[in-house]
Amino acid sequence: MAYVPGVALLAALVAGCSAGSDADDSDADSKPGSPTVTAAPPGKYRTLPESCRAVPRSTLQDLLPGASGLSEEQQEKVYEGTATVTYDTDRKVGCRWKSDAPDASRNLSIDFERVVSYDPAVSDDDRAREVYGTKQDAAALPAPNGATPSETPSGSASGSPGATPSGSPSGSSSASPSNEPSGDTTGVDPDKDLRPRLLDELGDAAFLDDVLTRAGSTAQHRTVSVVFRTSNVIVTVQYTEQPSDITGVPDSRELQEKAQALARKLDETLSE
């Protein structure tokens, strides 16, 4: 067979161009700085507990003493609670209870919020930290011992600009001065701080708020709130007492202890 130089040369040129193209593509793929998007991990929790069944009956009996004097049928109605209206039970649920007694009425509420990040670069946990941090900042907790507030576990400073030193919600001027609960503190350990504060050993981060208010000529009512975050779920417990006597002042110590005890039970329930 005769040798055709032109054909051989054309074949060599084609082969060379193909090899060069593959090399260029390989170099382009391996260039540093090529964007590699890795989705952030999802949160630990995909569902929420049934809120009106989250509190044991024995705990409700302790928190709502006024129900004990009611008929069995009325007690059942009090203890079953009223579910919070919500349009997505996978994202937010809650329940409310109320009991009245001759000396005082008590209200209890719990709320569960499952935080989901819709940004693939931000994890559910990180988004939950932001949401929790907003709630903590809104409480404007006082700095311990008058010190300058340091960065909180949520990643935001509780002493942010515009925060109210009183520790009460913005616009509420009826809280006890300097956040010192003004209830009966007889027998309370003088070293125990009852002011609004951060809490240890509860979820991943937690705080307690304590607000005493008076509306018009009615008795003062005190609301203790415990808010904590566990992974991508934020739980809020609110426990309120209003005495029948307009001169009565609810006891901070009792309300705080019971609200914290319930919050720890809920934290254990989530961890199961």
C-alpha positions in Angstrom: 0.0 0.0 0.0 1.4 3.4 -1.0 2.3 5.8 1.8 0.3 9.1 1.7 2.2 11.9 3.6 -0.8 14.3 3.6 -3.1 11.8 5.2 -0.6 10.9 7.9 0.0 14.5 8.7 -3.7 15.3 9.0 -4.2 12.3 11.4 -1.3 13.5 13.5 -2.7 17.0 13.7 -6.2 15.8 14.7 -4.7 13.5 17.4 -2.6 16.4 18.8 -5.6 18.7 19.0 -7.7 16.1 20.8 -5.0 15.4 23.4 -4.5 19.1 24.0 -8.2 19.6 24.5 -8.4 16.8 27.1 -5.4 18.3 29.0 -6.9 21.8 28.9 -10.2 20.4 30.3 -8.4 18.6 33.1 -6.5 21.7 34.0 -9.7 23.7 34.1 -11.4 21.2 36.4 -8.5 21.2 38.8 -8.0 24.9 39.0 -8.1 26.2 42.6 -11.1 28.3 43.6 -13.7 26.3 41.7 -16.9 26.6 43.8 -17.8 23.4 45.7 -21.1 23.8 47.5 -21.7 21.3 50.4 -25.1 21.4 51.9 -25.1 22.2 55.6 -26.3 19.3 57.9 -30.0 19.2 58.8 -31.1 19.7 62.4 -31.5 16.8 64.9 -35.2 17.1 65.1 -37.6 16.5 62.2 -40.8 16.5 64.2 -42.3 18.0 67.4 -44.0 16.4 70.4 -47.7 16.7 71.0 -47.7 19.8 73.2 -50.8 19.2 75.2 -49.5 15.8 76.2 -45.9 16.9 76.9 -46.5 17.8 80.5 -47.2 14.9 82.9 -50.5 15.1 84.8 -48.7 15.1 88.2 -46.7 18.2 87.1 -49.9 20.0 86.0 -51.5 19.2 89.4 -48.5 20.9 91.0 -48.5 23.9 88.7 -52.3 24.4 88.7 -53.3 23.9 92.3 -56.7 25.6 91.8 -57.9 22.6 89.8 -57.8 20.2 92.7 -61.1 21.7 94.1 -63.0 21.1 90.9 -65.2 18.2 90.0 -63.5 15.3 88.2 -65.0 16.4 84.9 -63.8 20.0 85.3 -60.3 18.8 86.3 -60.1 16.8 83.1 -61.0 19.9 81.1 -58.3 21.9 82.8 -55.6 19.3 82.5 -56.2 18.5 78.8 -55.2 22.1 78.0 -56.0 24.1 74.8 -53.8 23.7 71.8 -52.3 26.8 70.2 -53.7 27.6 66.8 -50.9 26.8 64.2 -50.8 26.1 60.5 -47.8 23.8 60.5 -47.5 21.4 63.3 -44.2 20.2 62.0 -42.7 23.7 62.7 -44.6 25.1 65.7 -46.9 23.8 68.4 -48.0 24.9 71.8 -50.5 24.4 74.6 -52.2 26.6 77.3 -53.6 25.7 80.7 -55.4 27.9 83.3 -56.8 27.3 86.8 -58.5 29.6 89.2 -58.4 29.4 93.0 -59.8 31.6 95.7 -56.4 33.1 96.4 -54.9 33.3 92.9 -55.1 32.2 89.3 -52.3 30.5 87.4 -51.6 30.2 83.7 -49.1 27.9 82.1 -48.1 27.8 78.4 -45.5 25.9 76.5 -44.3 26.4 72.9 -42.1 24.3 70.7 -40.5 25.8 67.5 -38.6 23.7 65.1 -36.3 25.9 63.1 -35.4 25.0 59.5 -32.9 26.9 57.4 -33.7 27.3 53.7 -30.2 28.3 52.9 -28.1 25.3 52.0 -25.0 27.0 53.3 -26.5 27.5 56.8 -27.4 24.6 59.0 -30.7 24.3 60.9 -28.7 24.6 64.2 -27.0 27.8 63.1 -30.3 29.3 62.1 -31.8 28.2 65.4 -29.0 30.0 67.2 -29.9 33.2 65.4 -33.6 32.8 66.3 -32.8 32.0 70.0 -30.3 34.9 70.1 -33.0 37.3 69.0 -35.3 36.1 71.8 -32.5 36.5 74.4 -31.6 40.0 73.2 -35.3 40.9 73.4 -35.3 39.9 77.1 -32.4 42.3 77.7 -31.0 40.3 80.6 -28.9 42.3 83.1 -25.2 41.7 83.3 -24.2 39.6 86.4 -23.0 41.7 89.3 -23.3 44.8 87.1 -20.4 43.7 84.8 -20.4 44.5 81.2 -22.4 41.8 79.3 -20.1 39.4 77.5 -20.9 37.4 74.3 -23.7 34.9 75.1 -23.7 31.3 74.0 -26.1 32.2 71.2 -23.3 34.2 69.6 -24.9 37.6 70.2 -24.2 40.1 73.0 -27.0 40.5 75.5 -25.9 44.1 76.0 -26.7 45.1 72.4 -27.3 48.7 71.6 -30.8 49.7 72.5 -31.3 46.9 75.0 -33.3 47.9 78.1 -31.3 47.4 81.3 -34.5 46.6 83.2 -34.7 43.1 81.6 -38.4 43.6 80.9 -39.9 43.7 77.4 -39.7 47.0 75.7 -42.4 49.4 76.8 -43.1 47.6 80.1 -42.3 49.9 82.9 -44.1 48.0 85.7 -41.4 45.4 86.3 -39.7 45.4 89.6 -36.9 48.1 89.8 -33.5 46.8 88.7 -35.0 43.4 88.0 -35.0 42.4 91.6 -38.1 40.3 92.1 -40.2 41.9 94.8 -42.2 38.8 96.0 -41.9 37.2 99.4 -38.3 36.1 99.6 -38.4 34.9 103.2 -36.0 31.9 103.6 -34.4 32.5 100.2 -30.7 31.9 100.0 -29.3 35.5 99.9 -26.6 34.3 97.5 -29.1 33.0 95.1 -29.7 35.4 92.2 -33.4 35.6 91.3 -32.9 38.2 88.6 -33.4 37.4 84.9 -30.3 35.5 83.9 -28.7 32.8 81.7 -29.2 29.3 82.8 -26.7 26.4 82.9 -27.2 22.8 82.1 -30.4 23.3 80.2 -30.3 22.4 76.5 -27.6 24.0 74.4 -28.4 27.5 75.7 -31.1 28.9 78.0 -32.3 32.0 79.9 -34.9 33.0 82.4 -36.9 36.2 82.5 -39.1 37.4 85.4 -41.5 40.3 85.0 -43.9 41.8 87.5 -46.6 43.9 86.1 -49.8 45.7 87.2 -52.6 46.5 84.8 -54.9 49.3 86.1 -56.5 48.5 89.4 -56.0 44.8 89.2 -53.5 42.8 91.3 -50.0 42.5 90.2 -49.2 39.4 88.2 -45.8 37.8 87.7 -44.7 35.9 84.6 -41.6 33.8 84.6 -40.4 32.7 81.2 -37.8 30.0 80.6 -36.5 29.8 77.0 -34.0 27.2 75.8 -32.6 25.8 72.6 -31.8 22.1 71.9 -30.2 21.7 68.5 -32.8 23.2 66.1 -35.7 23.3 68.5 -36.5 26.3 70.7 -38.8 25.7 73.7 -40.6 28.5 75.7 -42.2 27.9 79.1 -44.3 30.7 80.6 -45.8 30.5 84.1 -47.9 33.3 85.5 -49.6 33.9 88.8 -52.1 36.6 89.7 -53.3 36.9 93.3 -56.9 37.7 94.0 -55.8 40.3 96.6 -54.7 43.5 94.8 -52.0 43.9 97.5 -50.6 40.4 96.9 -47.2 39.9 95.2 -46.4 36.6 93.6 -43.3 34.8 94.8 -40.5 34.8 92.4 -38.7 31.9 94.0 -41.6 29.4 93.7 -42.5 30.4 90.1 -38.9 30.3 88.9 -38.2 26.9 90.5 -41.4 25.3 89.0 -40.9 26.8 85.6 -37.3 25.6 85.5 -38.3 22.1 86.6 -40.8 21.9 83.8 -38.3 23.1 81.3 -35.9 20.4 82.3 -38.6 17.8 81.9 -39.3 19.0 78.4 -35.6 18.9 77.6 -35.4 15.3 78.7 -38.5 14.5 76.6 -36.9 15.9 73.5 -33.7 14.0 74.2 -35.4 10.6 74.4 
